[in-house]
């Protein structure tokens, strides 16, 4: 059976989708899984070991690129096309890619996307408080597979390079991984630097900083911001003793890998976007009145 998944972005959503699709990919032999992804995010698919082939969705590439991608996908002759994105452009791409394929999409799809599907499944109400992964599980059930497992991923294709091996083994202390960034400013907790200092002063462990910024604010610590690509990141997180992060992709990655985690929330709803499954969730702290800045450093330190 040949299945195409259309889920170009964002990184956190792709990780959610990977967790759901793992039930299909690991269920039996003979399933070939292809994926349409935004260029730059493919490393996480490669690291997962779940996906047999990757196609790039170039947002802003114009109609010609879009049409060419659809024609390229059509030649693959898929049995099923799963639109996990649920937007107008992903639904149109599903139609372009279909060569007698059965197109299954989200019942809560936007931009008239549901009109392009042969079948719409899942909860149609986007406002209903359902975890993002649970919204995708009906796609798994459609193939007759259950979802009783915690949906953890081992990212078996992600390996630790010699450079990171030497960095991580230089100390026998606990490895505390901090991810201070998020795509939205209101989801960024401002206390990470003070927390890092608190960790270091207490001797709790060695502090590692990850992200995309490139200033000297974390010069006291092992600052790996801007150095780690997505293919290496799971192997690094596997070495952690604790991960502290905002509502961002690293949170979903650490949750998928079942690592000790402190998740910090403000405006977003942990029951919908927090660690999963909720029954096994690590510590989640949410700011008062949905303001992440109201989370106290002492509270984060206490639960860590």
C-alpha positions in Angstrom: 0.0 0.0 0.0 1.3 3.4 -1.0 0.3 6.4 1.1 1.0 10.1 0.7 0.8 12.4 3.7 0.4 16.2 3.0 1.6 18.0 6.1 4.1 20.7 5.1 4.3 22.7 8.4 4.7 23.8 11.1 7.4 21.7 12.8 5.4 21.0 15.9 2.4 20.0 13.8 4.6 17.7 11.7 5.9 16.0 14.9 2.2 15.5 16.0 1.5 14.0 12.6 4.5 11.7 12.7 3.3 10.3 16.0 0.0 9.5 14.6 1.4 8.1 11.3 3.8 5.9 13.2 0.9 3.5 13.9 0.5 3.0 10.2 4.2 3.0 9.3 5.1 0.4 11.9 1.9 -1.7 11.7 2.9 -4.1 9.0 5.3 -4.6 6.1 4.3 -3.4 2.6 3.3 0.1 3.5 5.2 2.8 1.7 4.9 6.3 3.2 5.6 9.5 1.3 5.4 13.0 2.7 5.0 16.6 1.4 6.9 18.9 3.7 8.1 22.5 3.7 11.8 22.7 2.7 14.0 23.0 5.8 11.9 20.7 7.9 12.7 17.5 6.1 15.4 16.6 8.7 12.8 15.6 11.2 11.2 13.2 8.8 14.6 11.7 7.9 15.5 11.3 11.5 12.2 9.5 12.3 12.9 6.6 9.9 9.2 6.4 9.1 9.1 8.1 5.8 10.3 6.5 2.5 10.3 9.5 0.3 10.0 13.3 0.8 8.6 15.9 -1.6 9.0 19.7 -1.0 6.2 22.2 -0.9 7.7 25.5 -1.8 5.4 28.2 -0.3 5.7 31.3 -2.5 7.1 29.2 -5.4 4.2 30.2 -7.7 1.6 28.3 -9.6 4.1 26.6 -11.9 6.0 25.0 -9.0 2.7 24.0 -7.4 1.5 22.4 -10.6 4.8 20.6 -11.2 4.7 19.2 -7.7 1.2 17.9 -8.3 2.2 16.2 -11.5 5.3 14.6 -9.9 3.1 13.2 -7.1 0.5 12.0 -9.5 3.1 9.8 -11.2 3.6 7.9 -7.9 0.1 6.4 -8.2 -0.9 6.5 -4.5 -3.5 4.3 -3.0 -4.4 6.9 -0.4 -3.7 10.6 0.0 -4.1 12.0 3.5 -4.4 15.8 3.8 -3.5 16.4 7.4 -3.0 20.2 6.8 -6.6 20.9 6.0 -6.2 24.1 4.0 -7.2 25.1 0.5 -3.8 24.7 -1.1 -3.2 21.3 0.5 -6.6 20.1 -0.7 -6.0 21.3 -4.2 -2.6 19.6 -4.2 -4.3 16.4 -3.0 -6.5 16.6 -6.1 -3.6 17.3 -8.4 -1.7 14.3 -7.0 -4.6 11.9 -7.2 -4.6 9.2 -9.9 -7.6 7.2 -8.8 -6.3 7.7 -5.2 -8.7 8.0 -2.3 -8.3 11.4 -0.8 -9.1 11.6 2.9 -9.0 14.9 4.7 -9.8 16.7 7.9 -13.5 17.4 8.7 -12.3 20.6 10.3 -10.6 21.7 7.1 -10.6 25.4 6.2 -10.8 27.4 3.0 -13.3 25.0 1.4 -10.8 22.2 1.6 -13.4 19.6 2.5 -15.0 19.9 -0.9 -12.0 18.3 -2.5 -12.0 15.1 -0.3 -13.6 11.8 -1.0 -14.0 11.4 2.7 -13.7 13.9 5.6 -13.0 12.4 9.0 -12.4 13.6 12.6 -13.9 16.3 14.7 -15.4 19.1 12.6 -15.4 21.7 15.3 -11.9 23.4 15.5 -12.9 25.2 18.8 -13.5 21.9 20.6 -10.8 21.2 23.2 -9.2 18.1 21.6 -5.5 17.6 21.6 -3.8 18.1 18.2 -2.7 14.5 18.1 -6.2 13.2 18.9 -7.5 15.2 15.9 -5.3 13.1 13.7 -6.0 9.7 15.1 -9.1 9.1 13.0 -6.8 8.9 10.0 -5.1 5.9 11.7 -8.5 4.3 12.7 -9.5 4.6 9.0 -7.0 1.9 8.2 -8.1 -0.3 11.1 -5.2 0.4 13.4 -5.8 1.1 17.1 -4.2 3.9 19.1 -3.7 2.4 22.6 0.0 3.0 22.7 1.6 6.3 24.0 2.8 7.1 20.4 6.4 7.6 21.4 9.1 8.0 18.7 12.7 6.9 18.9 14.0 8.8 15.9 16.3 5.9 15.2 17.9 7.6 12.2 19.2 10.5 14.3 22.7 9.9 15.4 25.1 11.9 17.6 28.0 13.4 15.8 31.5 13.1 17.3 31.4 16.8 18.0 28.3 16.6 20.2 29.5 13.4 21.8 32.6 15.1 23.1 30.5 18.1 24.3 28.0 16.0 26.1 30.5 13.6 27.7 32.8 16.3 29.1 30.9 16.2 32.4 29.1 13.6 34.5 26.6 16.1 35.7 22.9 16.0 34.8 22.3 17.6 31.4 19.6 20.3 31.6 18.4 21.4 28.1 16.7 24.9 27.8 14.8 26.0 24.8 14.1 29.7 25.4 12.4 30.5 22.0 9.1 30.2 20.3 7.7 31.6 17.0 5.2 33.9 18.8 6.5 36.5 21.3 3.6 36.0 23.7 4.6 32.3 24.1 8.1 33.1 25.2 8.8 33.0 28.9 11.2 35.8 29.9 12.8 33.9 32.8 15.1 31.5 31.0 18.3 33.3 31.7 17.6 33.6 35.4 16.5 30.0 35.5 19.8 29.0 33.8 21.8 30.9 36.4 19.7 29.3 39.2 20.4 25.9 37.8 24.2 26.6 37.5 24.5 28.2 41.0 22.6 25.3 42.6 24.8 22.7 41.1 21.7 20.9 39.7 23.5 20.1 36.5 25.1 21.4 33.3 23.0 23.8 31.3 22.7 23.6 27.5 21.0 26.3 25.5 19.3 25.6 22.2 17.6 27.8 19.6 18.2 30.1 16.6 19.4 33.3 18.2 23.1 34.4 18.2 23.8 36.8 21.0 26.1 36.4 24.0 23.4 36.4 26.7 24.1 32.7 27.6 27.9 32.9 27.4 28.2 31.3 30.8 26.6 28.1 29.6 27.0 25.6 26.7 25.3 27.6 24.0 24.4 25.5 21.0 22.0 28.0 19.4 22.3 28.2 15.7 24.5 25.0 15.5 22.1 22.1 15.6 20.1 20.9 12.6 16.8 19.0 12.8 18.4 15.7 11.9 20.7 15.9 14.9 18.3 17.4 17.4 16.5 14.2 18.5 19.8 12.4 19.2 20.8 15.4 21.4 17.5 15.5 23.2 17.9 11.8 23.9 20.9 12.6 26.0 19.1 15.1 28.2 18.1 14.6 31.8 15.6 17.5 31.7 14.1 19.7 29.0 12.5 23.1 29.8 10.7 24.9 27.0 7.9 27.1 25.9 5.0 25.9 23.8 7.2 25.2 20.7 8.4 22.4 18.6 11.1 21.2 21.1 8.3 20.6 23.6 6.5 18.3 21.2 9.8 16.5 20.3 10.7 15.9 23.9 7.2 14.7 24.6 7.3 12.3 21.6 10.6 10.9 23.0 9.2 10.6 26.5 11.9 12.7 28.1 11.6 14.5 31.5 10.0 17.8 30.6 8.8 21.1 32.1 6.4 22.8 29.6 5.6 26.5 30.0 2.4 27.9 28.6 0.7 31.3 28.4 -2.0 32.1 25.8 -2.2 28.6 24.3 -4.2 25.7 25.8 -2.1 22.8 27.3 -5.0 20.4 26.9 -4.8 21.0 23.1 -1.2 21.7 22.5 0.7 20.3 25.5 2.6 17.1 26.1 0.8 13.9 25.0 -0.6 11.6 26.2 -2.1 13.7 29.0 -2.2 10.7 31.3 1.6 10.5 31.1 2.3 14.2 30.9 5.3 15.7 32.6 5.0 19.0 34.5 3.0 21.8 32.8 3.0 25.3 34.2 0.7 28.0 32.8 0.8 31.7 33.5 -2.0 33.5 35.3 -4.6 35.1 33.0 -2.9 33.4 30.0 0.3 35.6 30.6 3.4 33.4 30.4 5.5 36.1 32.1 3.6 35.5 35.4 5.2 32.1 35.8 7.7 32.4 38.7 11.3 31.2 38.4 11.0 29.5 41.8 8.1 27.4 40.6 9.9 26.2 37.5 13.0 25.4 39.6 10.9 23.6 42.2 9.3 21.2 39.7 12.6 20.7 37.8 
